[in-house]
């Protein structure tokens, strides 16, 4: 009898200890462990943010140290693509290039300026499957398989490409020169690289000339001279005027109303 009472006390004691341990874990230890884990995660996030800020600050310091170089680069780019068309000045520059390279400038023809747009590449659709071919898998099942695998969809993804600055304008030009083969080649090279302003050559047409005497529109032509027609574009990026933001709470002044001291009911003279 005494033994069974002892066993009962031992079992009760064990159950009580287990209940105390479980209550201690769920009520005290587990919440503290979770809070500690969250705190460690916040600490790691803070360290990551601090490292990121330090990297950004170092990059900003390096950029600030090179500020003058960046300003010079911007000034060079503004010379290549100016804010105003200045077509007469550019035509004079091309005339000086022709004189320097010993060719006769026969024609300078600027065209109508247009807003520059980046060409969009055409994405060709995949060929349609041949009907009735052995071992053919239907288009629907192929599409479903690809979509399920996460490899793509029916619509082709838009290719990532360069983006033109807003307001960029392209001005077409056509130049026609006459001279020897070497001189016209030198003029073509100088037109692309010998000026501060950017010029993109899109087409070159050369015609061999026969010997001829000078005319009012052309100089004397020797056998083997070349008449070179160069077509291309120069670019303009107009400078946008800064827009002044309205002051919060400020209302525009009302327009003045017409006023007169004459009696509106008096008879007219």
TORGUTI-464725 format. One record per residue: x, y, z of N, C-alpha, C, CB in turn; residue in one letter. Coordinates in pm, whole numbers, padded with zeros to 5 digits, always signed. Glycine has a CB too. Example, Ala and Ser with C-alpha at 12.3 -4.5 7.8 and 13.67 -1.06 7.14 Angstrom:
2
+01319-00569+00780+01230-00450+00780+01320-00330+00780+01131-00447+00905a
+01285-00225+00708+01367-00106+00714+01290+00003+00787+01408-00060+00572s
***
This chain:
269
+00084-00120+00000+00000+00000+00000+00086+00124+00000-00094+00001+00121x
+00192+00119+00082+00284+00233+00088+00354+00252-00044+00386+00213+00199x
+00385+00142-00113+00452+00152-00244+00365+00218-00348+00493+00014-00293x
+00239+00184-00353+00151+00245-00453+00133+00393-00426+00014+00175-00454x
+00128+00433-00295+00120+00576-00266+00246+00649-00313+00098+00599-00115x
+00360+00585-00295+00486+00647-00336+00489+00665-00487+00606+00562-00291x
+00444+00565-00561+00440+00574-00707+00348+00687-00751+00394+00440-00769x
+00235+00698-00682+00141+00805-00716+00201+00942-00693+00014+00791-00635x
+00270+00957-00580+00336+01086-00557+00444+01115-00662+00399+01089-00416x
+00519+01013-00698+00625+01033-00798+00565+01074-00933+00710+00905-00814x
+00460+01004-00972+00396+01037-01101+00338+01177-01096+00285+00935-01135x
+00271+01209-00984+00215+01344-00971+00322+01450-00975+00135+01357-00843x
+00433+01421-00907+00544+01518-00906+00600+01538-01046+00656+01472-00811x
+00618+01426-01118+00670+01435-01256+00576+01515-01345+00692+01294-01315x
+00446+01488-01333+00348+01561-01415+00350+01709-01381+00205+01504-01394x
+00360+01741-01250+00364+01880-01208+00489+01951-01261+00360+01889-01057x
+00602+01879-01253+00727+01940-01304+00718+01964-01454+00848+01850-01273x
+00660+01865-01527+00646+01883-01672+00552+01998-01704+00595+01754-01737x
+00445+02011-01628+00352+02123-01650+00420+02257-01624+00228+02108-01561x
+00501+02260-01514+00573+02385-01484+00672+02418-01595+00647+02374-01348x
+00745+02316-01644+00841+02338-01751+00771+02385-01879+00921+02211-01779x
+00658+02321-01914+00586+02362-02035+00533+02503-02022+00470+02265-02064x
+00476+02534-01903+00428+02671-01884+00539+02772-01890+00355+02683-01753x
+00654+02737-01831+00770+02828-01835+00816+02850-01978+00886+02773-01749x
+00817+02743-02056+00863+02756-02196+00767+02841-02279+00877+02617-02261x
+00639+02807-02273+00542+02877-02359+00512+03019-02310+00413+02797-02366x
+00518+03040-02181+00480+03170-02128+00599+03265-02111+00411+03153-01995x
+00718+03211-02089+00833+03298-02061+00945+03282-02164+00887+03270-01922x
+00991+03158-02180+01110+03137-02263+01083+03160-02411+01164+02997-02242x
+00976+03098-02466+00949+03109-02610+00928+03253-02655+00827+03026-02646x
+00845+03334-02586+00833+03474-02629+00964+03550-02627+00733+03544-02543x
+01045+03520-02524+01174+03591-02517+01267+03547-02630+01241+03566-02381x
+01266+03418-02661+01347+03373-02774+01301+03438-02905+01342+03219-02787x
+01168+03447-02925+01117+03512-03045+01154+03659-03049+00965+03497-03054x
+01142+03726-02933+01180+03867-02928+01329+03884-02956+01144+03928-02792x
+01409+03793-02903+01554+03801-02927+01585+03779-03074+01629+03697-02840x
+01514+03684-03138+01538+03659-03281+01499+03781-03364+01458+03535-03328x
+01386+03844-03331+01345+03964-03402+01446+04077-03382+01206+04009-03356x
+01496+04088-03260+01597+04191-03233+01724+04167-03313+01630+04196-03083x
+01768+04042-03320+01887+04010-03400+01864+04040-03547+01925+03864-03382x
+01741+04012-03597+01711+04042-03736+01714+04193-03762+01574+03985-03774x
+01659+04270-03667+01663+04416-03681+01806+04467-03678+01581+04483-03570x
+01889+04405-03593+02029+04444-03586+02100+04418-03719+02100+04370-03472x
+02074+04300-03778+02136+04267-03907+02088+04363-04015+02104+04122-03946x
+01958+04396-04014+01907+04491-04112+01970+04628-04094+01755+04502-04103x
+01987+04668-03970+02050+04799-03943+02194+04799-03991+02044+04833-03793x
+02265+04690-03968+02403+04681-04015+02409+04688-04167+02469+04551-03966x
+02316+04617-04232+02314+04620-04378+02286+04760-04429+02208+04522-04432x
+02187+04831-04368+02157+04967-04409+02275+05061-04385+02033+05019-04334x
+02344+05041-04272+02461+05125-04244+02572+05102-04346+02514+05096-04102x
+02595+04974-04380+02696+04944-04482+02658+05006-04616+02715+04792-04496x
+02528+04998-04650+02482+05056-04776+02500+05208-04777+02335+05020-04801x
+02466+05272-04665+02483+05418-04656+02631+05457-04664+02423+05470-04525x
+02717+05379-04600+02860+05408-04608+02911+05396-04751+02939+05314-04515x
+02863+05292-04822+02903+05277-04962+02854+05394-05046+02850+05145-05019x
+02729+05435-05025+02674+05548-05099+02748+05678-05067+02527+05564-05070x
+02781+05696-04939+02856+05817-04902+02994+05818-04966+02869+05826-04749x
+03058+05702-04969+03190+05695-05034+03179+05727-05183+03253+05556-05014x
+03072+05677-05248+03053+05705-05390+03025+05854-05412+02939+05620-05446x
+02944+05913-05323+02916+06056-05335+03041+06139-05316+02811+06098-05233x
+03126+06099-05221+03253+06171-05202+03341+06162-05326+03327+06115-05079x
+03346+06042-05385+03425+06025-05507+03367+06108-05621+03432+05875-05548x
+03233+06110-05633+03170+06190-05738+03196+06340-05715+03019+06163-05743x
+03191+06382-05589+03216+06523-05560+03361+06560-05592+03186+06554-05413x
+03453+06467-05568+03593+06495-05600+03611+06509-05751+03685+06383-05546x
+03528+06440-05830+03538+06447-05976+03435+06543-06037+03520+06309-06037x
+03383+06634-05955+03276+06723-06001+03322+06809-06119+03230+06813-05888x
+03441+06861-06111+03491+06946-06221+03506+06866-06350+03625+07010-06182x
+03551+06741-06336+03563+06657-06456+03425+06629-06516+03634+06524-06423x
+03325+06607-06430+03190+06585-06480+03137+06710-06550+03097+06544-06365x
+03166+06827-06492+03121+06951-06556+03186+06968-06694+03154+07072-06467x
+03315+06935-06703+03381+06944-06834+03321+06846-06933+03531+06918-06819x
+03286+06726-06885+03224+06627-06974+03088+06675-07021+03211+06491-06903x
+03010+06735-06930+02879+06788-06969+02895+06900-07070+02802+06838-06845x
+02996+06986-07049+03018+07095-07145+03055+07041-07282+03130+07188-07094x
+03134+06933-07287+03168+06871-07414+03045+06813-07482+03274+06762-07394x
+02961+06747-07403+02838+06690-07459+02745+06799-07510+02766+06604-07355x
+02742+06913-07440+02657+07023-07486+02709+07083-07616+02648+07130-07379x
+02840+07074-07638+02893+07119-07767+02859+07021-07878+03045+07137-07758x
+02857+06892-07845+02821+06792-07945+02673+06798-07981+02856+06652-07895x
+02590+06818-07880+02444+06831-07902+02402+06961-07834+02363+06706-07844x
+02403+07072-07906+02375+07201-07843+02227+07217-07810+02420+07314-07933x
+02197+07326-07738+02060+07355-07700+01985+07434-07804+02057+07427-07572x
+02055+07491-07900+01991+07565-08010+02041+07511-08143+02020+07717-07998x
+01961+07529-08249+01996+07472-08379+02122+07535-08436+01880+07489-08477x
+02129+07669-08439+02247+07741-08490+02291+07685-08624+02363+07733-08389x
+02197+07672-08719+02228+07612-08848+02324+07696-08932+02100+07590-08925x
+02311+07830-08935+02410+07907-09014+02553+07889-08964+02376+08055-09011x
+02571+07886-08833+02705+07866-08779+02758+07728-08815+02704+07884-08627x
+02673+07626-08810+02718+07493-08847+02751+07485-08995+02612+07388-08810x
+02672+07552-09079+02702+07553-09223+02837+07620-09250+02589+07626-09302x
+02868+07725-09177+02999+07790-09193+03111+07697-09150+03006+07922-09112x
+03087+07620-09042+03188+07524-08997+03215+07419-09104+03144+07455-08866x
+03109+07370-09169+03126+07270-09275+03198+07332-09395+02988+07212-09318x
+03168+07459-09426+03239+07526-09535+03388+07538-09505+03179+07666-09560x
+03423+07566-09379+03565+07571-09341+03631+07434-09354+03579+07623-09196x
+03556+07328-09321+03611+07193-09339+03638+07165-09486+03514+07088-09281x
+03546+07207-09572+03567+07185-09716+03690+07258-09765+03443+07229-09796x
+03707+07382-09721+03825+07459-09763+03953+07395-09711+03815+07604-09713x
+03950+07349-09584+04070+07289-09524+04108+07159-09593+04048+07264-09375x
+04012+07088-09650+04040+06960-09715+04043+06970-09867+03938+06857-09673x
+04045+07093-09919+04064+07119-10061+03956+07054-10147+04200+07069-10105x
+03830+07069-10104+03717+07026-10185+03624+07146-10203+03641+06905-10120x
+03546+07142-10311+03451+07248-10338+03315+07209-10280+03440+07276-10490x
+03261+07297-10196+03131+07271-10135+03023+07320-10232+03117+07341-09996x
+02952+07227-10294+02853+07262-10395+02714+07285-10337+02848+07154-10499x
+02681+07215-10228+02544+07224-10176+02542+07199-10027+02453+07123-10247x
+02464+07281-09957+02435+07262-09815+02283+07271-09800+02509+07369-09724x
+02218+07159-09768+02072+07155-09765+02023+07101-09631+02017+07069-09880x
+01986+07190-09538+01923+07142-09415+01778+07105-09440+01932+07248-09303x
+01728+07008-09365+01589+06966-09379+01506+07006-09258+01581+06818-09399x
+01382+06963-09257+01291+06995-09147+01326+06911-09024+01144+06971-09188x
+01336+06978-08910+01371+06909-08786+01253+06824-08739+01410+07010-08676x
+01286+06709-08683+01184+06618-08629+01227+06570-08491+01161+06497-08725x
+01130+06534-08410+01160+06480-08277+01222+06342-08293+01031+06473-08189x
+01334+06321-08227+01406+06194-08241+01335+06086-08162+01552+06209-08193x
+01318+05971-08225+01261+05853-08160+01353+05734-08182+01118+05822-08214x
+01369+05655-08079+01454+05536-08088+01382+05429-08168+01493+05483-07947x
+01444+05374-08274+01377+05267-08351+01351+05146-08263+01463+05227-08472x
+01231+05089-08279+01192+04970-08203+01216+04847-08289+01043+04978-08159x
+01299+04752-08242+01323+04632-08323+01197+04549-08338+01433+04548-08260x
+01181+04490-08455+01064+04407-08484+01093+04265-08438+01028+04410-08636x
+01005+04212-08354+01020+04076-08304+00937+03983-08392+00976+04065-08154x
+01004+03892-08459+00935+03801-08549+00865+03691-08470+01033+03740-08651x
+00744+03659-08514+00667+03552-08449+00726+03417-08487+00517+03558-08488x
+00720+03317-08396+00772+03183-08430+00690+03121-08542+00772+03091-08307x
+00752+03039-08624+00677+02976-08735+00567+02884-08683+00771+02896-08826x
+00455+02884-08756+00342+02799-08717+00376+02653-08742+00214+02838-08795x
+00330+02561-08655+00360+02417-08676+00287+02363-08798+00318+02334-08551x
+00348+02267-08863+00290+02203-08981+00185+02104-08936+00399+02134-09069x
+00064+02116-08989-00045+02027-08950-00024+01888-09009-00181+02086-08994x
-00054+01788-08929-00050+01651-08976+00088+01589-08970-00100+01644-09115x
+00187+01662-08921+00321+01604-08914+00328+01505-08800+00428+01715-08896x
+00410+01401-08821+00421+01296-08721+00496+01348-08601+00491+01173-08780x
+00447+01314-08482+00514+01355-08360+00494+01502-08329+00659+01325-08369x
+00395+01564-08394+00375+01707-08371+00303+01729-08238+00294+01770-08487x
+00345+01833-08166+00279+01871-08042+00200+01996-08070+00381+01893-07925x
+00075+02003-08028-00011+02117-08059+00046+02245-07999-00153+02094-08008x
+00012+02358-08063+00060+02488-08016+00010+02517-07876+00017+02600-08111x
-00116+02479-07849-00174+02508-07718-00099+02435-07608-00322+02468-07715x
-00067+02306-07632+00003+02231-07529+00144+02284-07510+00006+02083-07563x
+00211+02322-07621+00346+02377-07608+00344+02505-07528+00407+02403-07746x
+00247+02592-07558+00238+02719-07487+00212+02695-07340+00129+02807-07545x
+00122+02601-07311+00092+02572-07172+00213+02518-07099-00022+02474-07161x
+00289+02431-07166+00408+02375-07102+00510+02482-07072+00469+02268-07190x
+00530+02572-07170+00628+02679-07150+00584+02772-07039+00651+02758-07279x
+00453+02807-07039+00403+02898-06937+00413+02835-06799+00259+02938-06967x
+00381+02702-06791+00388+02635-06662+00531+02628-06612+00330+02497-06671x
+00626+02614-06706+00766+02606-06666+00823+02741-06632+00847+02543-06774x
+00748+02850-06658+00797+02983-06626+00898+03036-06725+00857+02984-06491x
+00898+02982-06848+00997+03023-06947+00948+03135-07036+01037+02906-07031x
+00822+03167-07035+00775+03273-07121+00626+03268-07137+00841+03265-07255x
+00573+03351-07226+00430+03356-07252+00410+03378-07400+00361+03466-07170x
+00284+03390-07440+00252+03409-07581+00307+03540-07633+00103+03403-07602x
+00295+03647-07553+00339+03779-07597+00488+03794-07576+00262+03889-07523x
+00563+03836-07680+00707+03854-07662+00735+03971-07570+00777+03876-07797x
+00838+03952-07487+00875+04058-07394+00937+04174-07471+00972+04006-07287x
+00906+04295-07425+00960+04414-07490+01110+04422-07464+00888+04542-07440x
+01192+04428-07570+01336+04433-07549+01377+04563-07484+01411+04414-07680x
+01470+04552-07390+01521+04671-07324+01624+04737-07414+01584+04636-07185x
+01605+04865-07441+01694+04937-07531+01724+05075-07479+01634+04946-07669x
+01802+05152-07553+01835+05288-07510+01712+05377-07513+01945+05347-07598x
+01714+05478-07428+01605+05574-07419+01660+05712-07456+01542+05575-07275x
+01593+05778-07550+01637+05910-07594+01595+06015-07493+01581+05944-07733x
+01676+06119-07472+01635+06228-07383+01509+06295-07435+01748+06332-07368x
+01425+06337-07343+01300+06402-07381+01329+06535-07451+01210+06424-07257x
+01269+06555-07568+01287+06680-07642+01400+06678-07742+01309+06790-07547x
+01471+06565-07756+01581+06557-07852+01528+06570-07994+01659+06424-07835x
+01591+06657-08073+01547+06688-08209+01658+06650-08306+01509+06838-08223x
+01621+06587-08417+01715+06550-08523+01694+06644-08642+01696+06401-08567x
+01803+06703-08691+01799+06796-08804+01872+06730-08921+01864+06936-08767x
+01803+06695-09030+01870+06632-09144+01951+06735-09224+01767+06564-09236x
+02063+06687-09278+02150+06771-09361+02196+06689-09481+02272+06825-09280x
+02215+06759-09593+02276+06699-09712+02386+06792-09759+02170+06675-09824x
+02507+06736-09774+02622+06811-09822+02671+06747-09952+02736+06815-09715x
+02704+06832-10049+02758+06783-10176+02890+06856-10201+02657+06805-10295x
+02997+06776-10219+03129+06833-10240+03190+06772-10366+03220+06809-10118x
+03291+06840-10418+03360+06795-10539+03509+06809-10517+03315+06875-10665x
+03582+06702-10548+03727+06706-10532+03787+06572-10567+03765+06745-10389x
+03914+06558-10537+03979+06430-10562+03927+06324-10467+04132+06443-10549x
+03960+06199-10498+03912+06088-10414+03965+06101-10271+03955+05953-10473x
+04094+06130-10257+04153+06143-10123+04095+06264-10050+04306+06156-10132x
+04074+06374-10122+04023+06495-10057+03879+06475-10008+04029+06615-10153x
+03797+06410-10089+03659+06387-10046+03652+06290-09928+03575+06334-10162x
+03740+06189-09926+03746+06098-09811+03788+06172-09685+03843+05983-09839x
+03887+06262-09701+03931+06340-09585+03819+06431-09535+04056+06423-09621x
+03743+06490-09627+03630+06574-09586+03525+06492-09512+03567+06643-09709x
+03496+06371-09561+03398+06285-09496+03442+06251-09353+03376+06157-09577x
+03571+06220-09336+03621+06188-09202+03615+06310-09111+03765+06135-09209x
+03650+06427-09164+03647+06549-09083+03505+06587-09046+03713+06664-09158x
+03409+06559-09134+03270+06590-09105+03220+06511-08984+03182+06562-09227x
+03272+06390-08966+03226+06306-08855+03307+06325-08728+03232+06161-08895x
+03435+06359-08741+03521+06365-08622+03592+06498-08605+03622+06256-08628x
+03585+06586-08703+03665+06708-08697+03592+06830-08645+03716+06739-08831x
+03469+06815-08599+03394+06927-08545+03347+06894-08405+03274+06963-08635x
+03319+06998-08327+03268+06976-08192+03126+06923-08195+03274+07106-08111x
+03053+06955-08300+02913+06915-08307+02902+06774-08366+02832+07015-08392x
+02813+06695-08309+02794+06557-08353+02718+06553-08485+02719+06475-08245x
+02768+06471-08579+02700+06452-08706+02701+06303-08738+02767+06534-08821x
+02581+06247-08758+02567+06104-08789+02545+06088-08938+02450+06041-08708x
+02637+06022-09007+02626+05997-09150+02537+05874-09171+02766+05976-09215x
+02433+05891-09250+02342+05780-09279+02352+05730-09422+02200+05823-09251x
+02406+05812-09514+02416+05769-09654+02527+05847-09722+02280+05789-09729x
+02603+05778-09805+02712+05839-09883+02699+05792-10027+02854+05802-09824x
+02694+05886-10120+02687+05855-10263+02802+05926-10334+02549+05897-10324x
+02884+05850-10405+02996+05907-10480+02982+05880-10629+03128+05851-10428x
+03011+05981-10708+03002+05969-10854+03132+06015-10916+02883+06051-10910x
+03192+05927-10997+03316+05963-11067+03286+06067-11176+03382+05838-11128x
+03378+06162-11192+03357+06274-11285+03452+06265-11404+03375+06408-11212x
+03405+06320-11516+03490+06333-11634+03552+06473-11636+03409+06305-11764x
+03660+06484-11709+03728+06613-11716+03634+06716-11778+03859+06602-11797x
+03628+06834-11715+03540+06941-11763+03595+07074-11717+03394+06921-11713x
+03560+07178-11794+03604+07312-11760+03515+07369-11649+03600+07404-11884x
+03563+07476-11589+03489+07540-11480+03361+07603-11531+03576+07644-11411x
+03257+07598-11448+03129+07661-11477+03094+07753-11359+03016+07553-11501x
+02990+07836-11374+02952+07922-11261+02917+07845-11135+02836+08009-11300x
+02872+07721-11148+02831+07644-11031+02935+07542-10986+02703+07575-11059x
+03035+07511-11072+03134+07410-11037+03272+07458-11079+03101+07276-11103x
+03376+07419-11004+03513+07449-11047+03555+07353-11159+03611+07439-10928x
+03675+07372-11210+03728+07282-11313+03740+07141-11256+03865+07332-11366x
+03702+07042-11339+03701+06903-11296+03810+06827-11369+03563+06837-11320x
+03890+06752-11293+03993+06667-11353+03940+06525-11366+04123+06669-11268x
+04005+06450-11452+03965+06311-11473+03982+06233-11342+04050+06247-11588x
+03875+06163-11300+03881+06083-11177+03836+06156-11052+04019+06035-11157x
+03800+06284-11062+03744+06353-10945+03613+06290-10903+03724+06503-10975x
+03574+06314-10779+03454+06252-10722+03360+06361-10673+03492+06155-10605x
+03233+06344-10710+03127+06428-10651+03062+06346-10541+03021+06475-10761x
+03079+06390-10419+03035+06313-10302+02915+06381-10239+03150+06298-10199x
+02808+06304-10220+02687+06352-10153+02675+06279-10020+02559+06330-10241x
+02675+06357-09911+02670+06302-09776+02538+06343-09712+02792+06350-09689x
+02464+06244-09661+02338+06269-09592+02349+06219-09449+02219+06200-09666x
+02295+06297-09358+02301+06256-09218+02221+06350-09129+02445+06251-09170x
+02248+06340-08999+02172+06415-08900+02266+06482-08801+02073+06325-08827x
+02229+06602-08762+02285+06664-08644+02172+06681-08543+02354+06803-08678x
+02205+06700-08418+02102+06691-08314+02100+06816-08227+02126+06568-08227x
+01982+06843-08172+01961+06958-08085+01878+06911-07966+01889+07077-08161x
+01921+06953-07847+01846+06924-07724+01810+07057-07660+01928+06833-07625x
+01690+07108-07691+01653+07241-07639+01657+07243-07487+01514+07282-07688x
+01706+07354-07435+01710+07374-07290+01571+07415-07243+01817+07481-07250x
+01516+07336-07151+01382+07364-07102+01388+07471-06993+01315+07235-07049x
+01298+07568-06999+01292+07672-06897+01242+07611-06767+01200+07789-06942x
+01306+07645-06653+01261+07588-06526+01120+07633-06491+01357+07625-06413x
+01041+07539-06443+00904+07568-06404+00903+07601-06256+00808+07448-06435x
+00854+07719-06220+00851+07761-06082+00727+07705-06014+00854+07915-06071x
+00749+07631-05908+00637+07570-05838+00560+07676-05762+00686+07459-05742x
+00427+07671-05760+00350+07771-05687+00368+07755-05538+00202+07761-05723x
+00367+07866-05467+00381+07864-05322+00251+07813-05262+00416+08005-05267x
+00266+07720-05167+00148+07660-05107+00067+07766-05032+00187+07546-05011x
-00062+07769-05057-00150+07864-04991-00161+07997-05061-00103+07887-04854x
-00076+08021-05161-00081+08148-05232-00183+08140-05343+00058+08185-05289x
-00272+08238-05350-00376+08243-05450-00341+08349-05554-00512+08272-05386x
-00368+08322-05683-00339+08423-05785-00425+08546-05766-00360+08365-05926x
-00367+08662-05797-00440+08789-05781-00552+08795-05883-00344+08910-05796x
-00669+08843-05843-00782+08851-05938-00756+08957-06043-00913+08881-05864x
-00811+08935-06160-00796+09031-06268-00870+09160-06233-00848+08973-06402x
-00813+09277-06267-00879+09403-06233-01008+09419-06313-00785+09523-06260x
-01113+09466-06245-01242+09488-06310-01247+09628-06370-01358+09469-06209x
-01315+09645-06483-01327+09780-06540-01407+09870-06448-01392+09775-06680x
-01365+09995-06436-01433+10090-06348-01453+10222-06422-01352+10112-06217x
-01561+10292-06385-01591+10423-06443-01677+10502-06344-01663+10409-06581x
-01669+10632-06354-01748+10719-06266-01874+10771-06337-01663+10836-06218x
-01895+10732-06462-02012+10780-06534-02138+10711-06485-01996+10758-06685x
-02248+10788-06478-02377+10734-06438-02431+10649-06552-02477+10847-06400x
-02452+10520-06528-02498+10435-06637-02641+10466-06682-02490+10291-06595x
-02717+10539-06598-02854+10569-06632-02870+10705-06698-02939+10562-06509x
-02763+10783-06706-02772+10914-06768-02785+10900-06919-02650+11001-06733x
-02861+10989-06984-02874+10980-07130-02741+11006-07199-02979+11080-07181x
-02722+10944-07313-02600+10960-07391-02600+11094-07461-02584+10846-07492x
-02481+11153-07473-02469+11282-07545-02489+11258-07695-02328+11348-07519x
***
